[in-house]
Amino acid sequence: MEKVREIVREGRRVGKEDPRRVVHAFKVGLALALVSSFYYYQPLYDNFGVNAMWAVMTVVVVFEFSVGATLGKGINRAVATLVAGGLGIGAHHLASLSGPTIEPILLAIFVFVQAALSTFVRFFPRVKARYDYGILIFILTFSLISVSGFREDEILDLAHKRLSTVIMGGVSCVLISIFVCPVWAGQDLHSLIASNLDTLSHFLQEFGEEYFEATDDGDIKEVEKRRKNLERYKSVLNSKSNEEALANFARWEPRHGQFRFRHPWKQYLAVAALLRQCAYRIDALNSYLNSDFQIPMDIKKKLEEPLRRMSSEAGKSLKEMSISLKKMTKSSSSDIHVLNSQSACKDLSTLLKSGILNDVEPLQLISLTTTVSLLIDIVNLTEKISESVHELASAARFKNKMKPTASLKKSDSVSIGRAAVPIKSHDSDDHVVTILCDADVSNTVDQSRGETSVDSCQHVAIKIDDDDLVHEKHEVGEIHAHTSCVSCDPSDASDVLDSSNKRINSSN
């Protein structure tokens, strides 16, 4: 009785993890009940005979969880059965021409040659990835047709019935898989990559607090729960086989939703490979959080500000990419956080060159510099991931994040580019406002309207130059102003601010 309860609990757990599994079980039962009618219904049995069981066998071996996997197996099985059946009939005909004595020898040679060659071809990586099941069915069908033909006079009728039942079983699987609560492998791959981005971003955003403030004081269960939640990134380390399988199945699927027929599934694997590289660095970084050898907090505090910014901005960048991927929209908001993390790297480099760690003991210095090196690698990988996600967005034709909020007129003395542009105020006061912003400027132009898409500015530095007063303000968010937004590079913005500060200091 206890074992029955355990099985019931396990069944509930599996069903709660993914309710689609329960639906899939009913779909398989429906397909088997449908094709069993070939055997139970007398008129159909009179046409197909015992070969009706091939339809049942086809459903059992072909019906998979996703549409892509089912369609791939069904096409493999149908094509392999057709080709192997034709070649098997041809081999039987050639062998029969040699006489009853030589016929079995030739048939044995044919079976040996095709089995050996086909088995060797299965080792080819590309063939094994997509057509391994088809070649396996090819070997089986050719051998069965060839051997059966030696004892069966109506070889053509035998091949026809087996091919017909196999196709009927495969078609039943495909139709039920597509039209009854379909599970798309492409959608699962898309969601998996977005989830992995979010998982890595969670660690990086929480790293600063854990590294500089975490203590073992308090409730042990809370500490373990926090650390377990922080180590969710480990699921990314072992996701390669699942990602490759989903990408392979997705190639078989027809167009559905926003996923086109020739969707760039390979680019998903490129993003996934970079995410795994990042996860390996994070895994090494996590070892320093749980290490028995801990650096004194007063030494860590010397590099706290740049290290916090590096991890936090890199995490925010991955979070923005995850959101953009989930919504299937183009956005360069993540680029701003990448630039901020790189700026933090430069600040850290300047801080290290100042000799702030000269009085640190060698072992502590090694541990600290290793942590710094890993974070720098993660920042560099974040930039590569951002570029790869942008390539995916372009290849998959994701939509722009926002429509233009301001139209550019010829009369405006503003040009799209990476520069700071002074814009005169329309008020009575003769103030000059210099707006420096990082905007998501889309390079795609709407051909029908001839407009350029400009997203909202994210980083703005406003300087108001007056004879008596100089204000400098940095904001994050959207600009609500009756002016056009001009894209500029952060480095250019820094140069302008620096030059302005120098000018102000010199005037003072």
Secondary structure, 3 states (H helix, E strand, C coil): CHHHHHHHHHHHHHHHHCCHHHHHHHHHHHHHHHHCHHHHCHHHHHHHHHHHHHHHHHHHHHCCCCHHHHHHHHHHHHHHHHHHHHHHHHHHHHHHHCCCCCHHHHHHHHHHHHHHHHHHHCCCHHHHHHCHHHHHHHHHHHHHHHHHHHHCCCHHHHHHHHHHHHHHHHHHHHHHHHHCCCCCHHHHHHHHHHHHHHHHHHHHHHHHHHHHCCCCCCCHHHHHHHHHHHHHHHHHHCCHHHHHHHHHHHCCCCCECCECCCCCHHHHHHHHHHHHHHHHHHHHHHHHHCCCCCCCHHHHHHHHHHHHHHHHHHHHHHHHHHHHHHHCEECCHHHHHHHHHHHHHHHHHHHHHCCCCCCCCHHHHHHHHHHHHHHHHHHHHHHHHHHHHHHHHHHCCCEECCCCCCCCCCCCCCCCCCCCEEEECCCCCCCEEEEEEEEEEEEEEECCCCEEEEEEEEEEEEEEECCCCEEEEEEECCCCCCCCCCECCHHHHHHHHHHHHHHHHHHC
